[in-house]
Amino acid sequence: MTSIFLLSLVAAGLTIIGAVFPRQAALAFGATDVLLEDTAVYIRWYFLFAIFFTISILGCTFVRNDGSPGLAFWGMVSGAVANIFLDWLFIFPFGMGIKGAAIASGLGQIISCLVLSIHFIRKKGILRFRLIRPGQDLCRKVAVRGLPEFVVQLSQPITIFCYNQVILKLSGESGLAAFSAISYLITIMMGLFFGISQGLQPLIGNSYGAGNRSHVAYFFRSGLKINLTCSTLLYLVYFFLGDKALSLFLDNPVLVQSAHSSLKVYGLAFIIASVSIIYMTYFLSTKRTAQALIISVSRGFVFNSILIFTLPVIFGAGWLWYPLIISEALTMLIAVGLKQYYTAAGRSLVTVK
């Protein structure tokens, strides 16, 4: 209930921003004159459904951890399928344009919330809705525990924002269109990694709470293997067939080939990222919030932001896609080092005892 309270405050703030300051928000995130009006319209209508987006994400987490992972899956799938169908319906037959796309996304989340509510209506688990008076200590605890995940989720739009600024200067709006298509495909990879890590979270957390270190180690290793395998296979698909996927978003053959060449380099970073995400999930699930925060801040704010703005300036446009690879590699080294350090410290503590 404390989480619901906090997220409701966030959703209310986003709704106000979308209703009152959509143009300012679009400008703040780099919208050009060509894109400004459509971006502002999308923000205005999309943010009207902010409460349903937050409830959907929170509800999926609660339902999964409360013993109904299957229902959590179908809750997300139903929202995504509804979103796709309503996008087509509102944009083409109804001719509602960008506004229709935003409304379709919002209605998809409402459907997701309705499906997830079945868990609570049928009282399948132990979680119940109650009126509470949120305490300051508990609010702080929820916020601190969620901070690393917040930073990780924020890292992708921050990376896109940084690249938007650099690409606009180097390649103009055509280059930005190509990068947008690349971002769509990368979102699939990141969604896969986050899905696996979120599936691991209750498994590692329950094992850690029960004091079963062998199960913690097993789930951690399994997560690394699954993420590395899936990221490598998906990268190979993009490497050989990425031009076919990019042509779904771009109608200029020259732009498609340019974007595909960039994707071959840019996509390598996310194989490395798949490892760091599992390490962060491990630290979060074993109540090592500080270590998880170090990993998430390193990849989300520090390395990528600095390198994206500096390497292309120092070495030229040919280095445009290397900053993220270097950033993810440095973050992975930090994650591995933290894990080894605290594993060794734990063993020393046992030896002393």
C-alpha angles and dihedrals in degrees: 000000000000090000091050090050093051094045091048088058090051092048091050090052092050091048091053091048091050094047099043108024109028095132092047090050091050092050092047090058095049106266111167125219090265093053101032102092097045091044092051092049091051093048092049095053097034094054092052086074095047093118091057092048091053094044090049093053093043093043092052091053094048095045092048093049093042094063105274108096090149092058090046088055094050091045090059094041094050091052093048094047092047090049092053094048094044091047089059093042097049098038101044115021094030095035094219095142121194092349089058091052091054093047090048090055091050094049090048089058091049089055090049090052091050092052092048091049089068088077092059096038091056091041092228097161138025099270117105135177113248136164109251141171103234113230121222094233093051092046089052092048093051092047094048094048090049096046098089092050090047091054092048092051089047094050095075097054090042090053090048090048092052092047091047090059094047096042093049089057095044104035109009126221094323089060090047090054090053092049090050090057090049090050091056091058093043089052088063090055094047092046089054092051094047091047091054093044092049090050089052095048099078091039094053092038094052092046091049092048090051091050092242102144095173091060091046090054092045095052091044093053091044091053092052092050094047095047094045092048095046094044092049093048093047091048090053090052089052091045095055102025103023093108090061091052093045091051087067088068102028127053097188111090092204090052091048092054092046091050091047092053089051092047091056090062100031093049093061090071092064094057086061091042090057088066096048092050091057091049090051091049090050093053093045093049092050095050096255096132096159093057092047089050092052090055095045095046092047094055097031105045116001114046103026096045093049097043097044091058097040112037097057089048094049101038102022137250091306088075094054096111100038100075093076093049091053092043093052092045092053091047092050091052090052091049093050091046093051092049093050093045095052093040089054091045090052092052092049090051091052090049092052091049 
